[in-house]
Amino acid sequence: MTNQMKIPDDLQWAFQRLIDHLPDPLKDDDHAQQVILTYLKFGNEKLARQRIEIIKTHFREKTVKEASEIQTLLDLHTDGSDMPESDLSEGDSLEFPTG
């Protein structure tokens, strides 16, 4: 939890319970913490939990998209030959020498 954010004493326990429901990479995220605190202050714990479910859904979608993009880049990299023709020196040949 960030030291810069002031959490009212009466919301400390609820805030910590809610933060525990976030995906691990977002538990220390200042923006996510601020959003949760705002929903908790101006709504209630139930409303904050609903917002956490939305955050989790967006996080999963973003993670899947990023993983897909990485896999596409890996596939593009491995689809090419290990040694493109432009990297061959003039003395190198992939053909068998003839007589």
N, CA and C atoms as a LAMMPS dump frame, in Angstrom:
ITEM: TIMESTEP
0
ITEM: NUMBER OF ATOMS
297
ITEM: BOX BOUNDS ff ff ff
-5.0000000000000000e+02 5.0000000000000000e+02
-5.0000000000000000e+02 5.0000000000000000e+02
-5.0000000000000000e+02 5.0000000000000000e+02
ITEM: ATOMS id mol type element x y z
1 1 1 N 0.85 -1.174 0
2 1 2 C 0 0 0
3 1 3 C 0.895 1.237 0
4 2 1 N 0.515 2.196 -0.754
5 2 2 C 1.319 3.4 -0.881
6 2 3 C 1.27 4.23 0.401
7 3 1 N 2.384 4.864 0.698
8 3 2 C 2.454 5.704 1.894
9 3 3 C 1.816 7.065 1.669
10 4 1 N 1.614 7.451 0.411
11 4 2 C 1.084 8.772 0.087
12 4 3 C -0.43 8.846 0.249
13 5 1 N -1.107 7.723 0.235
14 5 2 C -2.557 7.704 0.289
15 5 3 C -3.011 7.641 1.745
16 6 1 N -3.896 8.524 2.101
17 6 2 C -4.43 8.553 3.458
18 6 3 C -5.753 7.797 3.47
19 7 1 N -5.762 6.694 4.19
20 7 2 C -6.958 5.869 4.295
21 7 3 C -7.577 6.116 5.664
22 8 1 N -8.822 6.568 5.689
23 8 2 C -9.476 6.815 6.982
24 8 3 C -9.474 5.551 7.842
25 9 1 N -9.337 5.74 9.134
26 9 2 C -9.268 4.614 10.075
27 9 3 C -10.459 3.671 9.953
28 10 1 N -11.65 4.236 9.746
29 10 2 C -12.843 3.386 9.687
30 10 3 C -12.927 2.562 8.394
31 11 1 N -12.057 2.85 7.426
32 11 2 C -12.058 2.105 6.165
33 11 3 C -10.849 1.188 6.007
34 12 1 N -9.926 1.227 6.961
35 12 2 C -8.682 0.458 6.859
36 12 3 C -8.921 -1.028 6.602
37 13 1 N -9.756 -1.661 7.42
38 13 2 C -9.975 -3.109 7.301
39 13 3 C -10.653 -3.457 5.988
40 14 1 N -11.679 -2.703 5.646
41 14 2 C -12.399 -2.967 4.402
42 14 3 C -11.483 -2.762 3.203
43 15 1 N -10.676 -1.706 3.253
44 15 2 C -9.748 -1.423 2.157
45 15 3 C -8.774 -2.584 1.983
46 16 1 N -8.214 -3.067 3.06
47 16 2 C -7.248 -4.165 2.973
48 16 3 C -7.909 -5.44 2.453
49 17 1 N -9.12 -5.711 2.901
50 17 2 C -9.857 -6.884 2.395
51 17 3 C -10.073 -6.77 0.89
52 18 1 N -10.425 -5.575 0.439
53 18 2 C -10.688 -5.366 -0.984
54 18 3 C -9.411 -5.485 -1.813
55 19 1 N -8.327 -4.912 -1.331
56 19 2 C -7.057 -4.98 -2.054
57 19 3 C -6.624 -6.437 -2.215
58 20 1 N -6.913 -7.256 -1.24
59 20 2 C -6.557 -8.674 -1.318
60 20 3 C -7.263 -9.395 -2.464
61 21 1 N -8.352 -8.835 -2.975
62 21 2 C -9.092 -9.442 -4.083
63 21 3 C -8.547 -9.047 -5.453
64 22 1 N -7.628 -8.104 -5.492
65 22 2 C -7.029 -7.691 -6.764
66 22 3 C -6.011 -8.726 -7.23
67 23 1 N -5.785 -8.825 -8.548
68 23 2 C -4.695 -9.68 -9.027
69 23 3 C -3.368 -9.182 -8.447
70 24 1 N -2.467 -10.099 -8.165
71 24 2 C -1.199 -9.736 -7.508
72 24 3 C -0.473 -8.549 -8.144
73 25 1 N -0.34 -8.488 -9.479
74 25 2 C 0.387 -7.349 -10.052
75 25 3 C -0.276 -5.993 -9.793
76 26 1 N -1.559 -5.997 -9.451
77 26 2 C -2.265 -4.729 -9.23
78 26 3 C -2.372 -4.342 -7.76
79 27 1 N -1.975 -5.228 -6.873
80 27 2 C -2.111 -4.933 -5.442
81 27 3 C -1.279 -3.733 -5.013
82 28 1 N -0.159 -3.495 -5.659
83 28 2 C 0.689 -2.349 -5.318
84 28 3 C 0.523 -1.184 -6.285
85 29 1 N -0.45 -1.288 -7.179
86 29 2 C -0.684 -0.244 -8.172
87 29 3 C -1.422 0.934 -7.537
88 30 1 N -0.801 2.101 -7.571
89 30 2 C -1.386 3.29 -6.938
90 30 3 C -2.76 3.628 -7.515
91 31 1 N -2.887 3.521 -8.841
92 31 2 C -4.168 3.868 -9.474
93 31 3 C -5.274 2.916 -9.02
94 32 1 N -4.998 1.622 -9.035
95 32 2 C -5.999 0.642 -8.609
96 32 3 C -6.397 0.887 -7.156
97 33 1 N -5.423 1.164 -6.305
98 33 2 C -5.719 1.433 -4.897
99 33 3 C -6.591 2.668 -4.739
100 34 1 N -6.288 3.705 -5.519
101 34 2 C -7.066 4.944 -5.435
102 34 3 C -8.503 4.723 -5.892
103 35 1 N -8.668 3.943 -6.952
104 35 2 C -10.019 3.634 -7.445
105 35 3 C -10.807 2.887 -6.371
106 36 1 N -10.194 1.898 -5.77
107 36 2 C -10.875 1.111 -4.729
108 36 3 C -11.247 1.995 -3.547
109 37 1 N -10.322 2.834 -3.127
110 37 2 C -10.6 3.735 -2.002
111 37 3 C -11.742 4.694 -2.335
112 38 1 N -11.761 5.208 -3.547
113 38 2 C -12.815 6.131 -3.958
114 38 3 C -14.184 5.443 -3.933
115 39 1 N -14.249 4.236 -4.499
116 39 2 C -15.511 3.497 -4.483
117 39 3 C -15.928 3.169 -3.059
118 40 1 N -14.973 2.88 -2.209
119 40 2 C -15.271 2.555 -0.819
120 40 3 C -15.776 3.796 -0.068
121 41 1 N -15.152 4.938 -0.307
122 41 2 C -15.551 6.176 0.377
123 41 3 C -16.925 6.663 -0.067
124 42 1 N -17.151 6.674 -1.38
125 42 2 C -18.368 7.303 -1.896
126 42 3 C -19.491 6.32 -2.185
127 43 1 N -19.195 5.052 -2.071
128 43 2 C -20.217 4.024 -2.241
129 43 3 C -20.228 3.196 -0.985
130 44 1 N -19.861 1.942 -1.147
131 44 2 C -19.742 1.055 -0.003
132 44 3 C -18.878 -0.127 -0.432
133 45 1 N -18.71 -1.083 0.459
134 45 2 C -17.83 -2.209 0.155
135 45 3 C -18.388 -3.052 -0.994
136 46 1 N -19.688 -3.179 -1.055
137 46 2 C -20.296 -3.963 -2.133
138 46 3 C -20.012 -3.31 -3.492
139 47 1 N -20.158 -2.012 -3.572
140 47 2 C -19.878 -1.295 -4.816
141 47 3 C -18.394 -1.423 -5.187
142 48 1 N -17.528 -1.322 -4.195
143 48 2 C -16.085 -1.456 -4.44
144 48 3 C -15.756 -2.864 -4.942
145 49 1 N -16.423 -3.878 -4.415
146 49 2 C -16.207 -5.263 -4.883
147 49 3 C -16.643 -5.417 -6.345
148 50 1 N -17.738 -4.758 -6.71
149 50 2 C -18.186 -4.81 -8.106
150 50 3 C -17.137 -4.174 -9.022
151 51 1 N -16.563 -3.086 -8.567
152 51 2 C -15.517 -2.416 -9.361
153 51 3 C -14.284 -3.314 -9.47
154 52 1 N -13.962 -4.026 -8.413
155 52 2 C -12.822 -4.948 -8.449
156 52 3 C -13.06 -6.039 -9.494
157 53 1 N -14.277 -6.529 -9.599
158 53 2 C -14.584 -7.549 -10.615
159 53 3 C -14.359 -6.994 -12.015
160 54 1 N -14.708 -5.734 -12.23
161 54 2 C -14.463 -5.096 -13.529
162 54 3 C -12.96 -4.963 -13.775
163 55 1 N -12.225 -4.55 -12.749
164 55 2 C -10.772 -4.412 -12.861
165 55 3 C -10.154 -5.767 -13.199
166 56 1 N -10.593 -6.818 -12.532
167 56 2 C -10.057 -8.157 -12.775
168 56 3 C -10.345 -8.616 -14.206
169 57 1 N -11.553 -8.331 -14.686
170 57 2 C -11.913 -8.7 -16.061
171 57 3 C -11.017 -7.978 -17.063
172 58 1 N -10.839 -6.687 -16.884
173 58 2 C -9.966 -5.918 -17.782
174 58 3 C -8.53 -6.421 -17.711
175 59 1 N -8.078 -6.756 -16.515
176 59 2 C -6.718 -7.257 -16.341
177 59 3 C -6.529 -8.576 -17.084
178 60 1 N -7.497 -9.477 -16.957
179 60 2 C -7.415 -10.778 -17.658
180 60 3 C -7.412 -10.575 -19.171
181 61 1 N -8.282 -9.693 -19.669
182 61 2 C -8.346 -9.433 -21.107
183 61 3 C -7.029 -8.85 -21.614
184 62 1 N -6.474 -7.921 -20.856
185 62 2 C -5.205 -7.304 -21.24
186 62 3 C -4.081 -8.344 -21.226
187 63 1 N -4.076 -9.199 -20.227
188 63 2 C -3.05 -10.232 -20.119
189 63 3 C -3.139 -11.216 -21.281
190 64 1 N -4.356 -11.621 -21.631
191 64 2 C -4.547 -12.543 -22.755
192 64 3 C -4.102 -11.885 -24.053
193 65 1 N -4.448 -10.623 -24.243
194 65 2 C -4.063 -9.901 -25.467
195 65 3 C -2.545 -9.792 -25.561
196 66 1 N -1.895 -9.427 -24.465
197 66 2 C -0.439 -9.302 -24.477
198 66 3 C 0.227 -10.65 -24.732
199 67 1 N -0.295 -11.712 -24.142
200 67 2 C 0.26 -13.047 -24.353
201 67 3 C 0.097 -13.458 -25.811
202 68 1 N -1.036 -13.123 -26.392
203 68 2 C -1.292 -13.445 -27.797
204 68 3 C -0.325 -12.685 -28.704
205 69 1 N -0.088 -11.419 -28.401
206 69 2 C 0.849 -10.619 -29.2
207 69 3 C 2.266 -11.172 -29.088
208 70 1 N 2.653 -11.578 -27.903
209 70 2 C 3.984 -12.159 -27.709
210 70 3 C 4.097 -13.466 -28.482
211 71 1 N 3.063 -14.291 -28.415
212 71 2 C 3.081 -15.557 -29.142
213 71 3 C 3.163 -15.323 -30.645
214 72 1 N 2.458 -14.321 -31.151
215 72 2 C 2.518 -13.99 -32.576
216 72 3 C 3.933 -13.589 -32.969
217 73 1 N 4.575 -12.768 -32.151
218 73 2 C 5.958 -12.368 -32.439
219 73 3 C 6.894 -13.568 -32.408
220 74 1 N 6.705 -14.453 -31.45
221 74 2 C 7.533 -15.658 -31.378
222 74 3 C 7.301 -16.544 -32.596
223 75 1 N 6.04 -16.68 -33.006
224 75 2 C 5.723 -17.487 -34.178
225 75 3 C 6.364 -16.898 -35.429
226 76 1 N 6.313 -15.587 -35.577
227 76 2 C 6.932 -14.94 -36.736
228 76 3 C 8.436 -15.158 -36.735
229 77 1 N 9.02 -15.095 -35.553
230 77 2 C 10.469 -15.27 -35.442
231 77 3 C 10.876 -16.697 -35.776
232 78 1 N 10.13 -17.678 -35.316
233 78 2 C 10.507 -19.068 -35.533
234 78 3 C 10.072 -19.594 -36.89
235 79 1 N 9.158 -18.918 -37.589
236 79 2 C 8.727 -19.364 -38.914
237 79 3 C 9.8 -19.161 -39.966
238 80 1 N 10.658 -18.194 -39.782
239 80 2 C 11.724 -17.949 -40.746
240 80 3 C 12.816 -18.987 -40.591
241 81 1 N 13.66 -19.099 -41.612
242 81 2 C 14.771 -20.05 -41.492
243 81 3 C 15.771 -19.516 -40.477
244 82 1 N 16.594 -20.404 -39.974
245 82 2 C 17.581 -19.991 -38.983
246 82 3 C 18.659 -19.113 -39.586
247 83 1 N 18.882 -19.263 -40.883
248 83 2 C 19.918 -18.479 -41.524
249 83 3 C 19.385 -17.963 -42.855
250 84 1 N 18.837 -16.752 -42.885
251 84 2 C 18.295 -16.219 -44.12
252 84 3 C 19.385 -16.101 -45.184
253 85 1 N 18.963 -16.166 -46.436
254 85 2 C 19.925 -16.113 -47.54
255 85 3 C 20.776 -14.861 -47.479
256 86 1 N 20.229 -13.757 -47.035
257 86 2 C 20.994 -12.517 -46.99
258 86 3 C 22.153 -12.611 -45.993
259 87 1 N 22.076 -13.555 -45.032
260 87 2 C 23.142 -13.712 -44.052
261 87 3 C 24.235 -14.661 -44.522
262 88 1 N 24.026 -15.346 -45.635
263 88 2 C 25.029 -16.27 -46.151
264 88 3 C 26.143 -15.484 -46.828
265 89 1 N 27.373 -15.89 -46.57
266 89 2 C 28.478 -15.242 -47.287
267 89 3 C 28.559 -15.857 -48.67
268 90 1 N 29.335 -15.243 -49.566
269 90 2 C 29.406 -15.732 -50.94
270 90 3 C 29.956 -17.144 -51.008
271 91 1 N 30.823 -17.525 -50.115
272 91 2 C 31.411 -18.861 -50.144
273 91 3 C 30.484 -19.927 -49.604
274 92 1 N 29.472 -19.505 -48.863
275 92 2 C 28.533 -20.475 -48.309
276 92 3 C 27.469 -20.81 -49.338
277 93 1 N 27.115 -22.067 -49.387
278 93 2 C 26.067 -22.48 -50.304
279 93 3 C 25.285 -23.595 -49.656
280 94 1 N 23.997 -23.585 -49.889
281 94 2 C 23.154 -24.64 -49.391
282 94 3 C 23.008 -25.761 -50.426
283 95 1 N 23.656 -25.594 -51.584
284 95 2 C 23.589 -26.593 -52.642
285 95 3 C 24.813 -27.492 -52.595
286 96 1 N 24.647 -28.713 -53.12
287 96 2 C 25.764 -29.633 -53.201
288 96 3 C 26.674 -29.203 -54.351
289 97 1 N 27.975 -29.263 -54.115
290 97 2 C 28.879 -28.891 -55.204
291 97 3 C 28.779 -29.908 -56.346
292 98 1 N 28.862 -29.419 -57.543
293 98 2 C 28.832 -30.305 -58.706
294 98 3 C 30.216 -30.348 -59.308
295 99 1 N 30.627 -31.524 -59.693
296 99 2 C 31.829 -31.905 -60.318
297 99 3 C 32.891 -30.998 -60.562
